[in-house]
Amino acid sequence: MKPILAVGILLIVLGGLALAYQGFTYTHREKVLDVGPIHATADKQDHVSIPPILGGLALVGGVVLLFLGAKKSS
């Protein structure tokens, strides 16, 4: 398999996932209180949005790379 085809397939998959989920959420632990022997933490969730235009561009770029890779092998 040519590298250009693999990159094209990867871009199509990532673009499709970006369009489907439009971002991801992650959790991190935040220190709330730290006084002497008393420690308190809280779990905080943050959301990272991925603009749909980036997913669409990745999808189109992957299709173009697949087309170019198939054209070169013919």
CHARMM internal coordinates of N, CA and C (Angstrom, degrees):
IC EDIT
DIST 1 N 1 CA 1.4468
DIST 1 CA 1 C 1.5333
ANGL 1 N 1 CA 1 C 108.66
DIST 1 C 2 N 1.2995
ANGL 1 CA 1 C 2 N 116.09
DIHE 1 N 1 CA 1 C 2 N 132.77
DIST 2 N 2 CA 1.4562
ANGL 1 C 2 N 2 CA 120.93
DIHE 1 CA 1 C 2 N 2 CA -179.07
DIST 2 CA 2 C 1.5270
ANGL 2 N 2 CA 2 C 110.11
DIHE 1 C 2 N 2 CA 2 C -75.15
DIST 2 C 3 N 1.3300
ANGL 2 CA 2 C 3 N 116.56
DIHE 2 N 2 CA 2 C 3 N 148.00
DIST 3 N 3 CA 1.4670
ANGL 2 C 3 N 3 CA 119.82
DIHE 2 CA 2 C 3 N 3 CA -179.15
DIST 3 CA 3 C 1.5353
ANGL 3 N 3 CA 3 C 112.88
DIHE 2 C 3 N 3 CA 3 C -61.38
DIST 3 C 4 N 1.3374
ANGL 3 CA 3 C 4 N 117.75
DIHE 3 N 3 CA 3 C 4 N -34.33
DIST 4 N 4 CA 1.4607
ANGL 3 C 4 N 4 CA 119.82
DIHE 3 CA 3 C 4 N 4 CA -179.21
DIST 4 CA 4 C 1.5361
ANGL 4 N 4 CA 4 C 111.17
DIHE 3 C 4 N 4 CA 4 C -65.28
DIST 4 C 5 N 1.3321
ANGL 4 CA 4 C 5 N 116.35
DIHE 4 N 4 CA 4 C 5 N -34.01
DIST 5 N 5 CA 1.4677
ANGL 4 C 5 N 5 CA 119.76
DIHE 4 CA 4 C 5 N 5 CA 176.96
DIST 5 CA 5 C 1.5278
ANGL 5 N 5 CA 5 C 111.06
DIHE 4 C 5 N 5 CA 5 C -69.82
DIST 5 C 6 N 1.3253
ANGL 5 CA 5 C 6 N 116.34
DIHE 5 N 5 CA 5 C 6 N -39.94
DIST 6 N 6 CA 1.4692
ANGL 5 C 6 N 6 CA 120.24
DIHE 5 CA 5 C 6 N 6 CA 179.70
DIST 6 CA 6 C 1.5278
ANGL 6 N 6 CA 6 C 110.55
DIHE 5 C 6 N 6 CA 6 C -64.76
DIST 6 C 7 N 1.3238
ANGL 6 CA 6 C 7 N 116.91
DIHE 6 N 6 CA 6 C 7 N -41.73
DIST 7 N 7 CA 1.4698
ANGL 6 C 7 N 7 CA 120.39
DIHE 6 CA 6 C 7 N 7 CA 178.85
DIST 7 CA 7 C 1.5256
ANGL 7 N 7 CA 7 C 109.72
DIHE 6 C 7 N 7 CA 7 C -66.37
DIST 7 C 8 N 1.3202
ANGL 7 CA 7 C 8 N 117.30
DIHE 7 N 7 CA 7 C 8 N -39.34
DIST 8 N 8 CA 1.4626
ANGL 7 C 8 N 8 CA 121.02
DIHE 7 CA 7 C 8 N 8 CA 177.46
DIST 8 CA 8 C 1.5138
ANGL 8 N 8 CA 8 C 112.16
DIHE 7 C 8 N 8 CA 8 C -61.05
DIST 8 C 9 N 1.3239
ANGL 8 CA 8 C 9 N 116.86
DIHE 8 N 8 CA 8 C 9 N -45.41
DIST 9 N 9 CA 1.4646
ANGL 8 C 9 N 9 CA 120.78
DIHE 8 CA 8 C 9 N 9 CA 178.50
DIST 9 CA 9 C 1.5263
ANGL 9 N 9 CA 9 C 111.05
DIHE 8 C 9 N 9 CA 9 C -64.04
DIST 9 C 10 N 1.3247
ANGL 9 CA 9 C 10 N 116.59
DIHE 9 N 9 CA 9 C 10 N -41.48
DIST 10 N 10 CA 1.4635
ANGL 9 C 10 N 10 CA 121.07
DIHE 9 CA 9 C 10 N 10 CA 178.66
DIST 10 CA 10 C 1.5312
ANGL 10 N 10 CA 10 C 110.98
DIHE 9 C 10 N 10 CA 10 C -62.22
DIST 10 C 11 N 1.3250
ANGL 10 CA 10 C 11 N 117.54
DIHE 10 N 10 CA 10 C 11 N -43.00
DIST 11 N 11 CA 1.4620
ANGL 10 C 11 N 11 CA 120.59
DIHE 10 CA 10 C 11 N 11 CA 178.67
DIST 11 CA 11 C 1.5218
ANGL 11 N 11 CA 11 C 111.82
DIHE 10 C 11 N 11 CA 11 C -64.96
DIST 11 C 12 N 1.3266
ANGL 11 CA 11 C 12 N 117.41
DIHE 11 N 11 CA 11 C 12 N -37.63
DIST 12 N 12 CA 1.4598
ANGL 11 C 12 N 12 CA 120.39
DIHE 11 CA 11 C 12 N 12 CA 178.20
DIST 12 CA 12 C 1.5258
ANGL 12 N 12 CA 12 C 110.54
DIHE 11 C 12 N 12 CA 12 C -64.69
DIST 12 C 13 N 1.3192
ANGL 12 CA 12 C 13 N 116.81
DIHE 12 N 12 CA 12 C 13 N -43.88
DIST 13 N 13 CA 1.4730
ANGL 12 C 13 N 13 CA 120.60
DIHE 12 CA 12 C 13 N 13 CA 179.69
DIST 13 CA 13 C 1.5296
ANGL 13 N 13 CA 13 C 110.51
DIHE 12 C 13 N 13 CA 13 C -65.09
DIST 13 C 14 N 1.3359
ANGL 13 CA 13 C 14 N 117.37
DIHE 13 N 13 CA 13 C 14 N -46.63
DIST 14 N 14 CA 1.4653
ANGL 13 C 14 N 14 CA 120.34
DIHE 13 CA 13 C 14 N 14 CA -179.33
DIST 14 CA 14 C 1.5253
ANGL 14 N 14 CA 14 C 111.64
DIHE 13 C 14 N 14 CA 14 C -66.10
DIST 14 C 15 N 1.3237
ANGL 14 CA 14 C 15 N 117.54
DIHE 14 N 14 CA 14 C 15 N -38.58
DIST 15 N 15 CA 1.4552
ANGL 14 C 15 N 15 CA 120.79
DIHE 14 CA 14 C 15 N 15 CA 177.39
DIST 15 CA 15 C 1.5169
ANGL 15 N 15 CA 15 C 111.81
DIHE 14 C 15 N 15 CA 15 C -64.71
DIST 15 C 16 N 1.3299
ANGL 15 CA 15 C 16 N 116.59
DIHE 15 N 15 CA 15 C 16 N -41.50
DIST 16 N 16 CA 1.4616
ANGL 15 C 16 N 16 CA 120.33
DIHE 15 CA 15 C 16 N 16 CA 177.27
DIST 16 CA 16 C 1.5145
ANGL 16 N 16 CA 16 C 112.25
DIHE 15 C 16 N 16 CA 16 C -63.84
DIST 16 C 17 N 1.3235
ANGL 16 CA 16 C 17 N 117.10
DIHE 16 N 16 CA 16 C 17 N -41.84
DIST 17 N 17 CA 1.4679
ANGL 16 C 17 N 17 CA 120.50
DIHE 16 CA 16 C 17 N 17 CA 177.60
DIST 17 CA 17 C 1.5243
ANGL 17 N 17 CA 17 C 111.35
DIHE 16 C 17 N 17 CA 17 C -65.77
DIST 17 C 18 N 1.3346
ANGL 17 CA 17 C 18 N 116.95
DIHE 17 N 17 CA 17 C 18 N -39.65
DIST 18 N 18 CA 1.4693
ANGL 17 C 18 N 18 CA 120.14
DIHE 17 CA 17 C 18 N 18 CA 178.88
DIST 18 CA 18 C 1.5232
ANGL 18 N 18 CA 18 C 110.82
DIHE 17 C 18 N 18 CA 18 C -64.11
DIST 18 C 19 N 1.3265
ANGL 18 CA 18 C 19 N 117.18
DIHE 18 N 18 CA 18 C 19 N -38.37
DIST 19 N 19 CA 1.4614
ANGL 18 C 19 N 19 CA 119.80
DIHE 18 CA 18 C 19 N 19 CA 178.04
DIST 19 CA 19 C 1.5279
ANGL 19 N 19 CA 19 C 111.94
DIHE 18 C 19 N 19 CA 19 C -71.56
DIST 19 C 20 N 1.3129
ANGL 19 CA 19 C 20 N 117.16
DIHE 19 N 19 CA 19 C 20 N -34.72
DIST 20 N 20 CA 1.4631
ANGL 19 C 20 N 20 CA 120.81
DIHE 19 CA 19 C 20 N 20 CA -177.72
DIST 20 CA 20 C 1.5367
ANGL 20 N 20 CA 20 C 112.06
DIHE 19 C 20 N 20 CA 20 C -74.09
DIST 20 C 21 N 1.3306
ANGL 20 CA 20 C 21 N 117.26
DIHE 20 N 20 CA 20 C 21 N -45.48
DIST 21 N 21 CA 1.4663
ANGL 20 C 21 N 21 CA 120.31
DIHE 20 CA 20 C 21 N 21 CA -173.94
DIST 21 CA 21 C 1.5254
ANGL 21 N 21 CA 21 C 113.83
DIHE 20 C 21 N 21 CA 21 C -97.14
DIST 21 C 22 N 1.3108
ANGL 21 CA 21 C 22 N 119.18
DIHE 21 N 21 CA 21 C 22 N -23.76
DIST 22 N 22 CA 1.4637
ANGL 21 C 22 N 22 CA 125.46
DIHE 21 CA 21 C 22 N 22 CA 178.68
DIST 22 CA 22 C 1.5274
ANGL 22 N 22 CA 22 C 113.31
DIHE 21 C 22 N 22 CA 22 C 52.48
DIST 22 C 23 N 1.3025
ANGL 22 CA 22 C 23 N 117.68
DIHE 22 N 22 CA 22 C 23 N 33.19
DIST 23 N 23 CA 1.4529
ANGL 22 C 23 N 23 CA 121.59
DIHE 22 CA 22 C 23 N 23 CA 175.90
DIST 23 CA 23 C 1.5171
ANGL 23 N 23 CA 23 C 111.69
DIHE 22 C 23 N 23 CA 23 C 135.09
DIST 23 C 24 N 1.3320
ANGL 23 CA 23 C 24 N 115.27
DIHE 23 N 23 CA 23 C 24 N -177.48
DIST 24 N 24 CA 1.4579
ANGL 23 C 24 N 24 CA 120.19
DIHE 23 CA 23 C 24 N 24 CA 179.21
DIST 24 CA 24 C 1.5239
ANGL 24 N 24 CA 24 C 109.25
DIHE 23 C 24 N 24 CA 24 C -147.83
DIST 24 C 25 N 1.3347
ANGL 24 CA 24 C 25 N 115.73
DIHE 24 N 24 CA 24 C 25 N 157.56
DIST 25 N 25 CA 1.4502
ANGL 24 C 25 N 25 CA 122.97
DIHE 24 CA 24 C 25 N 25 CA -179.96
DIST 25 CA 25 C 1.5221
ANGL 25 N 25 CA 25 C 108.88
DIHE 24 C 25 N 25 CA 25 C -116.08
DIST 25 C 26 N 1.3251
ANGL 25 CA 25 C 26 N 115.71
DIHE 25 N 25 CA 25 C 26 N 138.50
DIST 26 N 26 CA 1.4542
ANGL 25 C 26 N 26 CA 119.63
DIHE 25 CA 25 C 26 N 26 CA 175.94
DIST 26 CA 26 C 1.5263
ANGL 26 N 26 CA 26 C 109.14
DIHE 25 C 26 N 26 CA 26 C -133.22
DIST 26 C 27 N 1.3281
ANGL 26 CA 26 C 27 N 115.80
DIHE 26 N 26 CA 26 C 27 N 156.51
DIST 27 N 27 CA 1.4577
ANGL 26 C 27 N 27 CA 122.71
DIHE 26 CA 26 C 27 N 27 CA -178.14
DIST 27 CA 27 C 1.5188
ANGL 27 N 27 CA 27 C 109.74
DIHE 26 C 27 N 27 CA 27 C -115.20
DIST 27 C 28 N 1.3120
ANGL 27 CA 27 C 28 N 115.98
DIHE 27 N 27 CA 27 C 28 N 136.21
DIST 28 N 28 CA 1.4638
ANGL 27 C 28 N 28 CA 119.34
DIHE 27 CA 27 C 28 N 28 CA 174.37
DIST 28 CA 28 C 1.5277
ANGL 28 N 28 CA 28 C 108.72
DIHE 27 C 28 N 28 CA 28 C -136.26
DIST 28 C 29 N 1.3124
ANGL 28 CA 28 C 29 N 115.08
DIHE 28 N 28 CA 28 C 29 N 155.99
DIST 29 N 29 CA 1.4626
ANGL 28 C 29 N 29 CA 121.53
DIHE 28 CA 28 C 29 N 29 CA -177.22
DIST 29 CA 29 C 1.5247
ANGL 29 N 29 CA 29 C 108.98
DIHE 28 C 29 N 29 CA 29 C -93.19
DIST 29 C 30 N 1.3191
ANGL 29 CA 29 C 30 N 115.25
DIHE 29 N 29 CA 29 C 30 N 130.24
DIST 30 N 30 CA 1.4573
ANGL 29 C 30 N 30 CA 121.54
DIHE 29 CA 29 C 30 N 30 CA -177.61
DIST 30 CA 30 C 1.5308
ANGL 30 N 30 CA 30 C 109.58
DIHE 29 C 30 N 30 CA 30 C -118.78
DIST 30 C 31 N 1.3330
ANGL 30 CA 30 C 31 N 116.49
DIHE 30 N 30 CA 30 C 31 N 133.57
DIST 31 N 31 CA 1.4647
ANGL 30 C 31 N 31 CA 120.56
DIHE 30 CA 30 C 31 N 31 CA 179.13
DIST 31 CA 31 C 1.5243
ANGL 31 N 31 CA 31 C 108.65
DIHE 30 C 31 N 31 CA 31 C -77.84
DIST 31 C 32 N 1.3255
ANGL 31 CA 31 C 32 N 116.07
DIHE 31 N 31 CA 31 C 32 N 122.89
DIST 32 N 32 CA 1.4589
ANGL 31 C 32 N 32 CA 121.50
DIHE 31 CA 31 C 32 N 32 CA -177.93
DIST 32 CA 32 C 1.5249
ANGL 32 N 32 CA 32 C 110.68
DIHE 31 C 32 N 32 CA 32 C -98.61
DIST 32 C 33 N 1.3312
ANGL 32 CA 32 C 33 N 116.01
DIHE 32 N 32 CA 32 C 33 N -42.28
DIST 33 N 33 CA 1.4564
ANGL 32 C 33 N 33 CA 120.43
DIHE 32 CA 32 C 33 N 33 CA -175.33
DIST 33 CA 33 C 1.5232
ANGL 33 N 33 CA 33 C 109.15
DIHE 32 C 33 N 33 CA 33 C -140.02
DIST 33 C 34 N 1.3235
ANGL 33 CA 33 C 34 N 116.01
DIHE 33 N 33 CA 33 C 34 N 133.13
DIST 34 N 34 CA 1.4625
ANGL 33 C 34 N 34 CA 120.70
DIHE 33 CA 33 C 34 N 34 CA 177.96
DIST 34 CA 34 C 1.5292
ANGL 34 N 34 CA 34 C 107.77
DIHE 33 C 34 N 34 CA 34 C -144.27
DIST 34 C 35 N 1.3389
ANGL 34 CA 34 C 35 N 115.18
DIHE 34 N 34 CA 34 C 35 N 85.07
DIST 35 N 35 CA 1.4610
ANGL 34 C 35 N 35 CA 121.49
DIHE 34 CA 34 C 35 N 35 CA -178.75
DIST 35 CA 35 C 1.5192
ANGL 35 N 35 CA 35 C 107.95
DIHE 34 C 35 N 35 CA 35 C -122.03
DIST 35 C 36 N 1.3175
ANGL 35 CA 35 C 36 N 116.49
DIHE 35 N 35 CA 35 C 36 N 107.54
DIST 36 N 36 CA 1.4611
ANGL 35 C 36 N 36 CA 120.72
DIHE 35 CA 35 C 36 N 36 CA 179.68
DIST 36 CA 36 C 1.5158
ANGL 36 N 36 CA 36 C 111.10
DIHE 35 C 36 N 36 CA 36 C 56.30
DIST 36 C 37 N 1.3458
ANGL 36 CA 36 C 37 N 117.05
DIHE 36 N 36 CA 36 C 37 N -126.20
DIST 37 N 37 CA 1.4663
ANGL 36 C 37 N 37 CA 120.05
DIHE 36 CA 36 C 37 N 37 CA -179.21
DIST 37 CA 37 C 1.5318
ANGL 37 N 37 CA 37 C 113.66
DIHE 36 C 37 N 37 CA 37 C -81.62
DIST 37 C 38 N 1.3354
ANGL 37 CA 37 C 38 N 116.93
DIHE 37 N 37 CA 37 C 38 N -2.32
DIST 38 N 38 CA 1.4653
ANGL 37 C 38 N 38 CA 120.13
DIHE 37 CA 37 C 38 N 38 CA -178.00
DIST 38 CA 38 C 1.5297
ANGL 38 N 38 CA 38 C 108.98
DIHE 37 C 38 N 38 CA 38 C -95.88
DIST 38 C 39 N 1.3184
ANGL 38 CA 38 C 39 N 114.96
DIHE 38 N 38 CA 38 C 39 N 123.10
DIST 39 N 39 CA 1.4640
ANGL 38 C 39 N 39 CA 121.24
DIHE 38 CA 38 C 39 N 39 CA 179.19
DIST 39 CA 39 C 1.5300
ANGL 39 N 39 CA 39 C 108.35
DIHE 38 C 39 N 39 CA 39 C -127.55
DIST 39 C 40 N 1.3087
ANGL 39 CA 39 C 40 N 116.45
DIHE 39 N 39 CA 39 C 40 N 134.18
DIST 40 N 40 CA 1.4639
ANGL 39 C 40 N 40 CA 120.70
DIHE 39 CA 39 C 40 N 40 CA 177.05
DIST 40 CA 40 C 1.5284
ANGL 40 N 40 CA 40 C 108.41
DIHE 39 C 40 N 40 CA 40 C -133.30
DIST 40 C 41 N 1.3210
ANGL 40 CA 40 C 41 N 115.74
DIHE 40 N 40 CA 40 C 41 N 135.17
DIST 41 N 41 CA 1.4565
ANGL 40 C 41 N 41 CA 121.24
DIHE 40 CA 40 C 41 N 41 CA 178.12
DIST 41 CA 41 C 1.5227
ANGL 41 N 41 CA 41 C 109.05
DIHE 40 C 41 N 41 CA 41 C -127.82
DIST 41 C 42 N 1.3037
ANGL 41 CA 41 C 42 N 114.89
DIHE 41 N 41 CA 41 C 42 N 160.27
DIST 42 N 42 CA 1.4597
ANGL 41 C 42 N 42 CA 120.29
DIHE 41 CA 41 C 42 N 42 CA 177.63
DIST 42 CA 42 C 1.5269
ANGL 42 N 42 CA 42 C 108.07
DIHE 41 C 42 N 42 CA 42 C -137.21
DIST 42 C 43 N 1.3272
ANGL 42 CA 42 C 43 N 116.16
DIHE 42 N 42 CA 42 C 43 N 143.52
DIST 43 N 43 CA 1.4604
ANGL 42 C 43 N 43 CA 120.87
DIHE 42 CA 42 C 43 N 43 CA 175.49
DIST 43 CA 43 C 1.5247
ANGL 43 N 43 CA 43 C 108.08
DIHE 42 C 43 N 43 CA 43 C -86.40
DIST 43 C 44 N 1.3220
ANGL 43 CA 43 C 44 N 116.00
DIHE 43 N 43 CA 43 C 44 N 128.71
DIST 44 N 44 CA 1.4557
ANGL 43 C 44 N 44 CA 121.20
DIHE 43 CA 43 C 44 N 44 CA -178.39
DIST 44 CA 44 C 1.5209
ANGL 44 N 44 CA 44 C 108.49
DIHE 43 C 44 N 44 CA 44 C -121.02
DIST 44 C 45 N 1.3305
ANGL 44 CA 44 C 45 N 116.53
DIHE 44 N 44 CA 44 C 45 N 133.76
DIST 45 N 45 CA 1.4580
ANGL 44 C 45 N 45 CA 121.37
DIHE 44 CA 44 C 45 N 45 CA 178.37
DIST 45 CA 45 C 1.5173
ANGL 45 N 45 CA 45 C 109.61
DIHE 44 C 45 N 45 CA 45 C -102.63
DIST 45 C 46 N 1.3064
ANGL 45 CA 45 C 46 N 115.75
DIHE 45 N 45 CA 45 C 46 N 133.54
DIST 46 N 46 CA 1.4605
ANGL 45 C 46 N 46 CA 122.12
DIHE 45 CA 45 C 46 N 46 CA 176.10
DIST 46 CA 46 C 1.5142
ANGL 46 N 46 CA 46 C 108.81
DIHE 45 C 46 N 46 CA 46 C -121.54
DIST 46 C 47 N 1.3257
ANGL 46 CA 46 C 47 N 115.77
DIHE 46 N 46 CA 46 C 47 N 147.28
DIST 47 N 47 CA 1.4708
ANGL 46 C 47 N 47 CA 121.53
DIHE 46 CA 46 C 47 N 47 CA 179.84
DIST 47 CA 47 C 1.5241
ANGL 47 N 47 CA 47 C 108.64
DIHE 46 C 47 N 47 CA 47 C -115.63
DIST 47 C 48 N 1.3170
ANGL 47 CA 47 C 48 N 115.89
DIHE 47 N 47 CA 47 C 48 N 130.62
DIST 48 N 48 CA 1.4577
ANGL 47 C 48 N 48 CA 122.63
DIHE 47 CA 47 C 48 N 48 CA 175.33
DIST 48 CA 48 C 1.5204
ANGL 48 N 48 CA 48 C 107.49
DIHE 47 C 48 N 48 CA 48 C -108.15
DIST 48 C 49 N 1.3313
ANGL 48 CA 48 C 49 N 116.84
DIHE 48 N 48 CA 48 C 49 N 117.75
DIST 49 N 49 CA 1.4630
ANGL 48 C 49 N 49 CA 120.20
DIHE 48 CA 48 C 49 N 49 CA -179.23
DIST 49 CA 49 C 1.5206
ANGL 49 N 49 CA 49 C 110.29
DIHE 48 C 49 N 49 CA 49 C -91.35
DIST 49 C 50 N 1.3130
ANGL 49 CA 49 C 50 N 114.78
DIHE 49 N 49 CA 49 C 50 N 143.54
DIST 50 N 50 CA 1.4594
ANGL 49 C 50 N 50 CA 121.77
DIHE 49 CA 49 C 50 N 50 CA 174.82
DIST 50 CA 50 C 1.5257
ANGL 50 N 50 CA 50 C 106.40
DIHE 49 C 50 N 50 CA 50 C -113.83
DIST 50 C 51 N 1.3356
ANGL 50 CA 50 C 51 N 117.21
DIHE 50 N 50 CA 50 C 51 N 118.00
DIST 51 N 51 CA 1.4611
ANGL 50 C 51 N 51 CA 119.46
DIHE 50 CA 50 C 51 N 51 CA -178.89
DIST 51 CA 51 C 1.5322
ANGL 51 N 51 CA 51 C 111.48
DIHE 50 C 51 N 51 CA 51 C -60.96
DIST 51 C 52 N 1.3264
ANGL 51 CA 51 C 52 N 117.16
DIHE 51 N 51 CA 51 C 52 N 140.86
DIST 52 N 52 CA 1.4676
ANGL 51 C 52 N 52 CA 120.23
DIHE 51 CA 51 C 52 N 52 CA -179.63
DIST 52 CA 52 C 1.5276
ANGL 52 N 52 CA 52 C 113.17
DIHE 51 C 52 N 52 CA 52 C -60.20
DIST 52 C 53 N 1.3255
ANGL 52 CA 52 C 53 N 117.29
DIHE 52 N 52 CA 52 C 53 N -27.11
DIST 53 N 53 CA 1.4635
ANGL 52 C 53 N 53 CA 119.71
DIHE 52 CA 52 C 53 N 53 CA 179.85
DIST 53 CA 53 C 1.5322
ANGL 53 N 53 CA 53 C 110.92
DIHE 52 C 53 N 53 CA 53 C -64.27
DIST 53 C 54 N 1.3366
ANGL 53 CA 53 C 54 N 117.39
DIHE 53 N 53 CA 53 C 54 N -34.95
DIST 54 N 54 CA 1.4700
ANGL 53 C 54 N 54 CA 119.96
DIHE 53 CA 53 C 54 N 54 CA 178.03
DIST 54 CA 54 C 1.5236
ANGL 54 N 54 CA 54 C 111.02
DIHE 53 C 54 N 54 CA 54 C -68.15
DIST 54 C 55 N 1.3231
ANGL 54 CA 54 C 55 N 116.78
DIHE 54 N 54 CA 54 C 55 N -40.33
DIST 55 N 55 CA 1.4661
ANGL 54 C 55 N 55 CA 120.24
DIHE 54 CA 54 C 55 N 55 CA 176.42
DIST 55 CA 55 C 1.5128
ANGL 55 N 55 CA 55 C 111.26
DIHE 54 C 55 N 55 CA 55 C -63.32
DIST 55 C 56 N 1.3306
ANGL 55 CA 55 C 56 N 116.52
DIHE 55 N 55 CA 55 C 56 N -41.87
DIST 56 N 56 CA 1.4608
ANGL 55 C 56 N 56 CA 120.54
DIHE 55 CA 55 C 56 N 56 CA 178.24
DIST 56 CA 56 C 1.5139
ANGL 56 N 56 CA 56 C 112.48
DIHE 55 C 56 N 56 CA 56 C -65.34
DIST 56 C 57 N 1.3289
ANGL 56 CA 56 C 57 N 116.98
DIHE 56 N 56 CA 56 C 57 N -41.19
DIST 57 N 57 CA 1.4660
ANGL 56 C 57 N 57 CA 120.37
DIHE 56 CA 56 C 57 N 57 CA 177.91
DIST 57 CA 57 C 1.5294
ANGL 57 N 57 CA 57 C 111.69
DIHE 56 C 57 N 57 CA 57 C -64.54
DIST 57 C 58 N 1.3283
ANGL 57 CA 57 C 58 N 116.88
DIHE 57 N 57 CA 57 C 58 N -40.01
DIST 58 N 58 CA 1.4646
ANGL 57 C 58 N 58 CA 120.01
DIHE 57 CA 57 C 58 N 58 CA 177.56
DIST 58 CA 58 C 1.5224
ANGL 58 N 58 CA 58 C 110.75
DIHE 57 C 58 N 58 CA 58 C -64.48
DIST 58 C 59 N 1.3181
ANGL 58 CA 58 C 59 N 116.35
DIHE 58 N 58 CA 58 C 59 N -40.13
DIST 59 N 59 CA 1.4650
ANGL 58 C 59 N 59 CA 121.12
DIHE 58 CA 58 C 59 N 59 CA 178.91
DIST 59 CA 59 C 1.5241
ANGL 59 N 59 CA 59 C 111.37
DIHE 58 C 59 N 59 CA 59 C -64.11
DIST 59 C 60 N 1.3156
ANGL 59 CA 59 C 60 N 116.91
DIHE 59 N 59 CA 59 C 60 N -47.10
DIST 60 N 60 CA 1.4678
ANGL 59 C 60 N 60 CA 121.04
DIHE 59 CA 59 C 60 N 60 CA 179.45
DIST 60 CA 60 C 1.5287
ANGL 60 N 60 CA 60 C 110.48
DIHE 59 C 60 N 60 CA 60 C -66.00
DIST 60 C 61 N 1.3277
ANGL 60 CA 60 C 61 N 116.87
DIHE 60 N 60 CA 60 C 61 N -41.19
DIST 61 N 61 CA 1.4661
ANGL 60 C 61 N 61 CA 120.18
DIHE 60 CA 60 C 61 N 61 CA 177.77
DIST 61 CA 61 C 1.5204
ANGL 61 N 61 CA 61 C 111.74
DIHE 60 C 61 N 61 CA 61 C -61.37
DIST 61 C 62 N 1.3227
ANGL 61 CA 61 C 62 N 117.29
DIHE 61 N 61 CA 61 C 62 N -39.29
DIST 62 N 62 CA 1.4625
ANGL 61 C 62 N 62 CA 120.89
DIHE 61 CA 61 C 62 N 62 CA 178.26
DIST 62 CA 62 C 1.5174
ANGL 62 N 62 CA 62 C 111.82
DIHE 61 C 62 N 62 CA 62 C -65.51
DIST 62 C 63 N 1.3242
ANGL 62 CA 62 C 63 N 116.78
DIHE 62 N 62 CA 62 C 63 N -40.89
DIST 63 N 63 CA 1.4704
ANGL 62 C 63 N 63 CA 120.20
DIHE 62 CA 62 C 63 N 63 CA 178.19
DIST 63 CA 63 C 1.5210
ANGL 63 N 63 CA 63 C 110.28
DIHE 62 C 63 N 63 CA 63 C -64.40
DIST 63 C 64 N 1.3388
ANGL 63 CA 63 C 64 N 117.21
DIHE 63 N 63 CA 63 C 64 N -41.82
DIST 64 N 64 CA 1.4693
ANGL 63 C 64 N 64 CA 120.96
DIHE 63 CA 63 C 64 N 64 CA 178.56
DIST 64 CA 64 C 1.5199
ANGL 64 N 64 CA 64 C 110.34
DIHE 63 C 64 N 64 CA 64 C -62.47
DIST 64 C 65 N 1.3262
ANGL 64 CA 64 C 65 N 117.64
DIHE 64 N 64 CA 64 C 65 N -43.80
DIST 65 N 65 CA 1.4705
ANGL 64 C 65 N 65 CA 119.96
DIHE 64 CA 64 C 65 N 65 CA 179.15
DIST 65 CA 65 C 1.5224
ANGL 65 N 65 CA 65 C 111.42
DIHE 64 C 65 N 65 CA 65 C -64.54
DIST 65 C 66 N 1.3211
ANGL 65 CA 65 C 66 N 118.14
DIHE 65 N 65 CA 65 C 66 N -39.20
DIST 66 N 66 CA 1.4640
ANGL 65 C 66 N 66 CA 120.06
DIHE 65 CA 65 C 66 N 66 CA 176.44
DIST 66 CA 66 C 1.5283
ANGL 66 N 66 CA 66 C 110.85
DIHE 65 C 66 N 66 CA 66 C -62.93
DIST 66 C 67 N 1.3256
ANGL 66 CA 66 C 67 N 116.42
DIHE 66 N 66 CA 66 C 67 N -41.46
DIST 67 N 67 CA 1.4604
ANGL 66 C 67 N 67 CA 120.46
DIHE 66 CA 66 C 67 N 67 CA 179.12
DIST 67 CA 67 C 1.5291
ANGL 67 N 67 CA 67 C 110.91
DIHE 66 C 67 N 67 CA 67 C -64.24
DIST 67 C 68 N 1.3300
ANGL 67 CA 67 C 68 N 116.72
DIHE 67 N 67 CA 67 C 68 N -43.70
DIST 68 N 68 CA 1.4705
ANGL 67 C 68 N 68 CA 119.83
DIHE 67 CA 67 C 68 N 68 CA 179.69
DIST 68 CA 68 C 1.5234
ANGL 68 N 68 CA 68 C 111.46
DIHE 67 C 68 N 68 CA 68 C -67.34
DIST 68 C 69 N 1.3362
ANGL 68 CA 68 C 69 N 116.96
DIHE 68 N 68 CA 68 C 69 N -38.82
DIST 69 N 69 CA 1.4633
ANGL 68 C 69 N 69 CA 120.09
DIHE 68 CA 68 C 69 N 69 CA 178.58
DIST 69 CA 69 C 1.5101
ANGL 69 N 69 CA 69 C 111.88
DIHE 68 C 69 N 69 CA 69 C -66.44
DIST 69 C 70 N 1.3186
ANGL 69 CA 69 C 70 N 118.07
DIHE 69 N 69 CA 69 C 70 N -38.24
DIST 70 N 70 CA 1.4645
ANGL 69 C 70 N 70 CA 121.49
DIHE 69 CA 69 C 70 N 70 CA 178.86
DIST 70 CA 70 C 1.5323
ANGL 70 N 70 CA 70 C 110.37
DIHE 69 C 70 N 70 CA 70 C -71.44
DIST 70 C 71 N 1.3235
ANGL 70 CA 70 C 71 N 116.63
DIHE 70 N 70 CA 70 C 71 N -35.10
DIST 71 N 71 CA 1.4524
ANGL 70 C 71 N 71 CA 120.99
DIHE 70 CA 70 C 71 N 71 CA -179.63
DIST 71 CA 71 C 1.5280
ANGL 71 N 71 CA 71 C 111.74
DIHE 70 C 71 N 71 CA 71 C -67.74
DIST 71 C 72 N 1.3329
ANGL 71 CA 71 C 72 N 117.25
DIHE 71 N 71 CA 71 C 72 N -38.56
DIST 72 N 72 CA 1.4598
ANGL 71 C 72 N 72 CA 121.66
DIHE 71 CA 71 C 72 N 72 CA -179.77
DIST 72 CA 72 C 1.5276
ANGL 72 N 72 CA 72 C 111.83
DIHE 71 C 72 N 72 CA 72 C -69.20
DIST 72 C 73 N 1.3224
ANGL 72 CA 72 C 73 N 117.57
DIHE 72 N 72 CA 72 C 73 N -33.48
DIST 73 N 73 CA 1.4619
ANGL 72 C 73 N 73 CA 119.91
DIHE 72 CA 72 C 73 N 73 CA -177.25
DIST 73 CA 73 C 1.5234
ANGL 73 N 73 CA 73 C 111.87
DIHE 72 C 73 N 73 CA 73 C -80.09
DIST 73 C 74 N 1.3310
ANGL 73 CA 73 C 74 N 118.46
DIHE 73 N 73 CA 73 C 74 N -13.50
DIST 74 N 74 CA 1.4766
ANGL 73 C 74 N 74 CA 120.54
DIHE 73 CA 73 C 74 N 74 CA 178.53
DIST 74 CA 74 C 1.5018
ANGL 74 N 74 CA 74 C 111.72
DIHE 73 C 74 N 74 CA 74 C -81.14
END
COOR INIT
IC SEED 1 N 1 CA 1 C
IC BUILD
